[in-house]
Every structure is written in structure tokens, then in C-alpha cells.
Amino acid sequence: MTLSAAQETPYSHELAWPPHLRPFDPWDESIKADPYAHYAWMHEHAPVLRARTPAGDAWFLSRYRDVQLAFRSAKIFSSRRPDPKVFPNVVASDEPDHTRLRSVVAHAFTPKAVARVEGQVRATAEGLLRPMIASGGGEVVGNFAIPLTMSTIAGLMGLSLSKTAQFRQWTEDYTSLLGRLLGSSPGSPTDASGTAAFVAHMDQALDAAPLEADTVLSCIARSRADGKITGSEAAAFGPLLFDAGSQTTSLLIGNGFIVLSEMPHLLARLRANPADVPKFVEELLRCRSSVHRMRRVTTESVEVSGQRIPEGAAVYLLMAAANRDAEKFPNPAVFDMDRDTGGHLGFGFGIHACLGSWLARMEARIVFELLAQTVSAVALDPDPRRAVVPMTAGSGVVSGPKALTVRLAPLQ
């Protein structure tokens, strides 16, 4: 690429933001809670934006074509972490290690493999939803979404899920530590100790996994025994898969409850046309995805939309912003389940596309099928302090409700 005509990217605080928007700051909790107005302004005025963070300068790409091109250009936009010895996992690796690590567990997340657990997922969801409906509602994330997604990924992994609250705290510590190490969030006082306990627990489960079984942990243990992966790579798999298989999907489910409270007519449509539920899920993934950004590091200087990004730069691909780019999706802020959602980046793109995408789709589909069959209306709690508590901590990658209190009217 020719860089002579490329411009040096101005910092976020140097731009002429409109009065109602403070300069984009990736650490700002109010922006993390609802970044869509910033994304819309960035599309038009700063598709390549530079911001100062405690870890150094970072660049943010918001246009669909730029984000997709960066995903495609894996040799230039590397997935490596600042210290590859920390969490040496499939997400933080480039080729050929990425394919080698992904192949260890990929077969467990194919559509065919996911379909085998659908009955158990539906039974669990029904069991969790029933008492909430009987009580007229409640807190969705902690009482429904997280227990559902954690039990699902634990079952696939062959992991005994003894205390949901403990595992939830460990996953929060894990993502907080990742965010702190990557410079995308400030971390938490317990992130290091909680992550150490999480890894130790997963190590014990991995050592106890029977090599002849077909669970995810057994597959990892076999690969370790066969020398296909190292001990540190095996140890990093457990926390990563459990976190990715529970947190992101629970946030997506929470976002779906919010959409149904804002657009009550959709529930009746899904009840009358159950075949439309997958369309609802895909538009949810486009319009209100739980994963907002992925970090990359440039291996050489590169020009993006006329802006020069230097070698070794931390670049964040804003998938949630790209999914609201009007050039790709007309009238993008409107939730329209009849639109063509093809090409949305809710699960990323390319070789690093989400390993658990079919599992997440299946869980979300079951949840909204059950809601349509059993509930006539979803409404947010009238107390705004209880209604939606946004996720603002953790890795800085995800967005959605950390807590969500709703009222559910049973279907008569």
C-alpha cells in the first residue's frame, strides 16, 4: 500500500464532536453502556479514530468495509497479544497455530453436534423460565440467562457446574484481567486471584477428564497427551471456552428481552410465526450484538480510509459499529427482522469467526421460541435503577445488560 498520501490520524479529543457527545473514550463507562450514537458519528466523521489509553494509543475502525477488510487481512492485522505467554489460546493466535488449536475442539461446535444437545437446552430453559413467569418476572441475567448458558457450555465441556455464582465471579475476573492486560479496561481488585483460581479449577477438571470420552475437556486432554498442544495451551482452553460460551450469549439473550420490551408487537409475531424466530435472532446479532470489538495488532504500516496506522499499533475492529453502517445495512439503527442480515459481523469474520456461533444461535432461538409460546408481554421494571444495569467492566469487548429486571405477563 502507498502511504505517502495518508494522513496522521487525529486523536478523539482533537475532533469537533457535537455538543451532545463527549469525545470517544474506550474506558468511559457511559459510552460503553450505549455507544451507538458515537458509532454513528464516527461512520461519517472519523471512520478511523485514534484515542489515548493508559496502555498507549489505540485506533478504532467503525466502517463495515474497513472492519471486514481487517478481518480478512490477518497477516497485517494480527491477533497476537502483548505477551503471547499469557493466555496462549486460539483467539490470541495467528496461523498456523490458530488452525491447529481450533481443530482440537471445532467438531464439538458444528451444527450437527449442537443439535444433539438441543433437547437438554430446551428443558433447562423451560425449567428456569417457568418460575419467573409464575412470579410475574424478575432479574433475567442472573436468574435465567447465565444459568442457562453456563449449564449448556459446562455440559458440552464435561464440566461439573457446582456453584453458578462462583463460576460467574470467575468469568468476570477472567475478562477483567484480560481487559487490564490488553489496556482496554481498568481491571478489578480480584481479577488476578480470581483468574488463578479459575485456571486451577479448570486444570483439575482437565486432569480428571477421561481420555476416551467425547467431551470438550476430554478432546483437549487427548490432544495434550498426544503432543498436539502444549500444557499451557491446554490450560488456557478451559477458561476461554467457558467464558465465551456463557457470557456473550447471556448478554445477547438480555439484549433480546430489551428489544421485545421496546417492540411489543414482535412477541405476537413470533408466536404466530415460529419460523421467524431465527430471523429475529440474526437481526439481534446485527443490531444489538453482545460482542462490540476485537483487538488486533498491525504487523506493518497500513492505510485505512486515508489514515495511516503505524506498525505495532493496537487496532480495535468495531463490529457492532460496522453492523450499523448505512452503506451495508440501510436504516441501520432500526430493528427490522425482515431485512437481509447477510454478512453481519455479530460473530466476527474470517478465520477467527466465533467457534460457538451455532451454539449461541441455538440457545437464543430456544429462548425466544419459549417466550413467544408462554408470555404475552415483556416490560422493563418501572424503576430505571433496576430495569437495565449495563455491563461496563470486564474486557471492554462486550456490551449488554449485566442485570435486567423485567415484568412478564403469562399467556392466557
C-alpha positions in Angstrom: 0.0 0.0 0.0 1.2 3.6 -0.7 1.3 5.6 2.5 2.7 8.9 1.2 -0.8 10.5 0.8 -2.1 9.0 4.0 -2.9 11.4 6.9 -1.8 11.1 10.5 -4.9 10.2 12.4 -6.1 12.9 14.9 -6.9 12.0 18.4 -10.5 11.6 19.6 -10.3 14.7 21.8 -9.0 16.8 18.9 -12.1 16.2 16.8 -15.1 18.6 16.7 -17.7 16.3 18.4 -21.3 17.6 18.6 -22.4 19.1 21.9 -24.4 16.1 22.9 -21.4 13.7 22.6 -18.2 13.7 24.6 -15.1 12.6 22.7 -15.0 8.9 22.3 -13.0 7.3 25.2 -12.9 3.4 25.2 -12.7 3.5 29.0 -15.7 5.8 29.5 -18.4 3.7 31.2 -21.2 5.8 30.0 -20.1 5.3 26.4 -19.6 1.6 26.9 -23.2 1.4 28.2 -24.6 2.9 25.0 -22.0 3.6 22.3 -24.3 3.7 19.2 -24.5 7.5 18.9 -20.7 7.7 18.9 -20.6 4.9 16.3 -23.0 6.8 14.0 -20.9 10.0 14.2 -17.7 8.1 13.7 -19.0 6.5 10.5 -19.4 9.9 8.9 -16.7 12.0 10.5 -14.0 9.7 11.9 -14.1 6.1 10.5 -10.5 5.7 11.7 -10.2 7.2 15.1 -7.3 7.4 17.5 -7.6 7.5 21.2 -5.2 7.7 24.1 -5.5 4.9 26.7 -3.4 4.0 29.7 -1.8 1.3 27.6 -0.9 3.7 24.8 -2.5 4.9 21.6 -5.2 2.8 20.1 -7.0 3.0 16.7 -10.7 2.2 16.2 -12.3 1.2 12.9 -16.1 1.7 12.5 -17.0 1.3 8.9 -18.1 -2.1 7.6 -15.8 -2.3 4.7 -12.8 -1.4 6.8 -13.6 -3.8 9.6 -14.3 -6.7 7.2 -11.1 -6.0 5.3 -9.1 -6.0 8.5 -10.6 -9.4 9.4 -9.6 -10.7 6.0 -6.1 -9.3 6.3 -5.0 -11.5 9.2 -1.3 -11.2 8.3 -1.4 -7.4 8.6 -3.9 -7.2 11.5 -2.5 -9.9 13.8 -4.4 -11.5 16.7 -1.3 -11.8 18.8 -1.3 -10.4 22.4 1.3 -8.2 24.0 2.7 -11.2 25.8 1.9 -14.4 24.0 2.8 -16.5 27.1 -0.2 -15.1 28.8 -3.4 -17.0 27.8 -1.9 -18.7 24.8 -5.3 -19.5 23.3 -7.0 -19.9 19.9 -8.3 -16.3 20.0 -4.9 -14.8 20.6 -3.0 -16.7 17.9 -2.2 -16.4 14.2 -1.7 -19.1 11.6 -0.6 -21.8 11.7 -1.2 -22.1 15.5 -4.8 -20.8 15.1 -5.9 -23.6 12.9 -4.0 -26.2 15.0 -5.7 -25.0 18.2 -9.2 -24.6 16.7 -9.1 -28.1 15.2 -8.9 -29.5 18.8 -12.5 -28.6 19.6 -14.1 -27.4 16.4 -16.1 -30.7 15.9 -17.9 -30.1 19.2 -19.4 -26.9 17.9 -20.7 -27.8 14.5 -24.4 -27.5 13.7 -24.8 -31.3 13.9 -23.0 -31.5 17.3 -25.0 -28.6 18.7 -28.3 -30.2 17.6 -27.6 -33.2 19.8 -28.0 -31.1 23.0 -31.0 -29.0 21.9 -33.4 -31.1 23.9 -31.5 -30.6 27.1 -31.0 -26.9 26.5 -34.8 -26.5 25.9 -35.6 -28.5 29.1 -33.2 -26.3 31.1 -34.6 -23.1 29.7 -38.2 -24.2 30.4 -37.3 -25.1 34.0 -35.6 -21.7 34.5 -38.4 -19.6 32.8 -41.4 -21.3 34.5 -40.8 -19.8 38.0 -40.0 -16.4 36.5 -43.4 -16.3 34.7 -45.2 -17.6 37.8 -43.6 -14.7 39.8 -44.6 -12.1 37.1 -41.0 -11.5 36.1 -37.6 -11.0 37.8 -34.0 -10.5 37.1 -33.3 -12.1 33.8 -29.5 -12.3 33.5 -28.6 -13.8 36.9 -31.7 -16.0 37.3 -32.2 -17.2 33.7 -29.6 -16.3 31.0 -26.4 -17.1 32.9 -27.6 -20.4 34.5 -28.9 -21.5 31.0 -25.7 -20.6 29.1 -23.4 -21.9 31.9 -25.1 -25.2 32.2 -25.0 -25.6 28.4 -21.3 -24.9 27.9 -20.5 -26.9 31.1 -22.4 -29.9 29.6 -20.5 -29.7 26.3 -17.2 -29.4 28.1 -17.9 -32.3 30.5 -17.5 -29.9 33.4 -19.3 -30.3 36.8 -21.0 -27.0 37.5 -21.4 -26.9 41.2 -21.9 -23.3 42.0 -23.1 -20.9 39.3 -22.3 -17.8 41.4 -18.7 -18.9 41.8 -18.3 -19.6 38.1 -19.9 -16.2 37.3 -17.4 -14.4 39.5 -14.5 -16.3 38.0 -15.6 -15.4 34.5 -15.9 -11.8 35.5 -12.4 -11.9 37.0 -11.0 -13.6 33.9 -12.4 -11.0 31.5 -11.4 -8.1 33.8 -7.8 -9.4 33.8 -7.8 -9.8 30.0 -9.1 -6.2 29.7 -6.4 -4.9 32.0 -3.6 -6.8 30.3 -4.7 -5.5 26.9 -5.2 -2.0 28.1 -8.9 -1.9 27.1 -10.3 -1.7 30.7 -9.0 -0.9 34.2 -9.5 -4.4 35.6 -10.7 -5.2 39.1 -9.2 -5.8 42.5 -9.8 -9.6 42.3 -9.0 -10.2 38.6 -5.6 -11.9 39.2 -6.6 -14.0 42.2 -10.0 -15.0 40.7 -8.4 -15.9 37.4 -5.7 -18.0 39.1 -8.5 -19.9 41.0 -10.4 -20.4 37.7 -7.4 -21.7 35.8 -6.6 -24.1 38.7 -10.1 -25.4 38.8 -10.1 -26.0 35.1 -6.7 -27.7 35.3 -8.1 -30.1 37.8 -11.1 -30.8 35.6 -8.8 -31.3 32.6 -6.6 -33.8 34.5 -9.7 -35.7 35.6 -11.3 -35.8 32.1 -11.4 -39.4 30.8 -9.4 -39.6 27.6 -11.8 -41.9 25.9 -14.9 -39.6 26.4 -16.2 -37.3 23.7 -16.5 -34.1 25.8 -14.6 -31.0 25.0 -12.3 -31.4 28.0 -11.5 -34.9 27.0 -10.6 -33.8 23.5 -8.3 -31.2 24.9 -6.8 -33.7 27.3 -6.2 -36.2 24.4 -4.5 -33.5 22.3 -2.3 -32.6 25.2 -1.4 -36.3 25.8 -0.6 -36.7 22.0 1.6 -33.6 21.9 -0.7 -31.7 19.6 -1.0 -28.8 22.0 1.2 -27.7 24.9 0.3 -27.9 28.6 -0.1 -24.1 28.7 -2.3 -24.1 25.6 -4.5 -26.8 27.1 -4.8 -24.9 30.4 -5.9 -21.8 28.6 -8.6 -23.6 26.7 -11.0 -24.2 29.6 -11.4 -20.6 30.9 -11.7 -19.2 27.4 -14.4 -21.7 26.2 -16.4 -21.4 29.4 -16.3 -17.6 29.4 -17.0 -17.3 25.7 -19.8 -19.9 25.8 -21.6 -18.2 28.7 -21.1 -14.5 29.0 -21.5 -13.4 25.4 -24.7 -15.5 24.8 -26.2 -14.4 28.1 -25.7 -10.8 27.1 -27.3 -11.4 23.8 -30.3 -13.0 25.4 -30.6 -10.0 27.7 -30.5 -7.7 24.7 -33.3 -9.7 23.1 -35.5 -9.2 26.2 -34.9 -5.4 25.9 -35.8 -5.4 22.2 -39.1 -7.2 23.0 -39.9 -4.7 25.7 -39.3 -1.9 23.2 -41.2 -3.5 20.3 -44.0 -5.5 22.0 -45.7 -6.4 18.7 -42.8 -8.7 17.8 -43.7 -11.2 20.5 -47.1 -11.7 18.9 -45.5 -12.1 15.5 -43.0 -14.7 16.8 -45.9 -16.6 18.5 -47.9 -16.7 15.2 -44.9 -17.4 13.1 -42.3 -19.6 15.0 -40.3 -19.9 11.8 -39.5 -16.2 12.1 -37.5 -16.7 15.4 -34.2 -17.3 13.6 -34.7 -14.1 11.7 -35.2 -12.3 15.0 -32.0 -13.8 16.3 -30.0 -12.7 13.2 -31.3 -9.2 13.4 -30.5 -9.2 17.1 -26.9 -10.2 16.3 -26.7 -7.4 13.8 -28.4 -4.6 15.7 -27.7 -5.5 19.3 -24.8 -7.8 19.3 -23.1 -8.6 22.6 -19.6 -8.5 21.1 -18.6 -5.0 20.1 -14.9 -5.0 19.3 -11.9 -7.2 18.7 -8.3 -6.2 19.2 -5.7 -6.6 16.5 -2.0 -5.5 16.2 -0.6 -4.2 12.9 2.5 -6.1 11.6 3.3 -3.2 9.2 2.2 0.3 8.4 -1.1 0.3 6.7 -3.5 2.9 5.2 -7.2 2.6 6.1 -9.7 5.1 4.7 -6.9 7.6 4.0 -5.5 7.4 7.5 -2.0 5.9 8.3 -1.9 3.3 11.1 1.7 2.5 12.1 3.3 -0.9 12.6 2.7 -2.3 16.0 -0.4 -0.3 16.6 -3.3 -1.6 18.7 -6.4 -1.6 16.4 -9.9 -2.3 17.6 -12.4 -3.6 15.0 -15.8 -2.3 16.0 -18.0 -5.0 14.7 -21.1 -3.5 16.4 -20.4 -0.2 14.7 -19.8 -1.9 11.3 -23.2 -3.7 11.7 -24.8 -0.2 11.9 -23.1 1.2 8.8 -25.8 2.5 6.5 -23.6 1.7 3.5 -24.1 -2.0 4.3 -27.4 -2.0 6.1 -29.9 0.7 5.2 -31.6 2.5 8.1 -29.3 0.6 10.4 -30.5 1.8 13.8 -33.9 0.3 13.2 -34.5 -3.3 14.4 -36.0 -4.9 11.3 -36.2 -8.6 11.3 -37.3 -8.7 7.7 -34.1 -7.1 6.4 -31.3 -9.0 4.7 -28.8 -9.5 7.6 -26.3 -11.5 5.4 -22.7 -10.6 6.1 -23.4 -9.2 9.6 -20.3 -9.3 11.9 -22.1 -10.4 15.1 -19.8 -13.4 15.2 -16.8 -11.7 13.6 -15.5 -12.8 10.2 -12.9 -15.0 8.5 -10.7 -17.5 10.2 -11.4 -16.0 13.6 -15.2 -16.2 13.3 -16.8 -17.3 16.5 -16.3 -21.0 17.2 -19.6 -21.2 19.1 -21.8 -19.3 16.7 -24.2 -22.2 16.1 -24.4 -22.9 19.8 -25.3 -19.3 20.6 -27.9 -19.2 17.8 -29.5 -22.4 19.1 -29.7 -21.1 22.6 -31.1 -17.8 21.6 -33.6 -19.4 19.3 -34.9 -21.7 22.0 -35.2 -18.8 24.5 -37.3 -16.6 22.2 -39.4 -19.5 21.0 -40.3 -20.3 24.6 -41.0 -16.6 25.4 -43.4 -16.4 22.4 -45.2 -19.6 23.5 -45.6 -18.7 27.2 -45.5 -14.9 27.6 -47.9 -12.2 26.2 -45.8 -9.2 27.1 -42.3 -8.3 28.3 -41.8 -5.0 30.1 -38.9 -3.4 31.8 -39.1 -2.8 35.5 -40.5 0.7 36.1 -37.6 1.6 38.4 -34.8 2.6 36.0 -32.2 1.7 38.6 -33.4 -1.9 38.4 -34.5 -2.2 34.8 -31.2 -2.3 33.0 -27.7 -2.3 34.6 -25.3 -2.2 31.7 -22.1 -4.2 31.5 -19.2 -1.7 31.7 -16.4 -3.6 33.3 -14.7 -6.8 32.1 -12.6 -7.0 29.0 -14.2 -4.0 27.3 -15.1 -6.2 24.4 -18.8 -7.0 25.2 -21.9 -4.9 25.7 -25.3 -5.6 27.2 -27.1 -5.9 30.5 -25.2 -7.1 33.5 -28.5 -7.2 35.2 -32.0 -6.8 33.7 -35.3 -6.8 35.7 -38.5 -7.3 33.7 -42.2 -8.0 34.1 -43.6 -11.0 32.3 -47.3 -11.3 31.6 -48.2 -15.0 31.2 -50.0 -16.0 28.0 -53.6 -16.8 28.9 
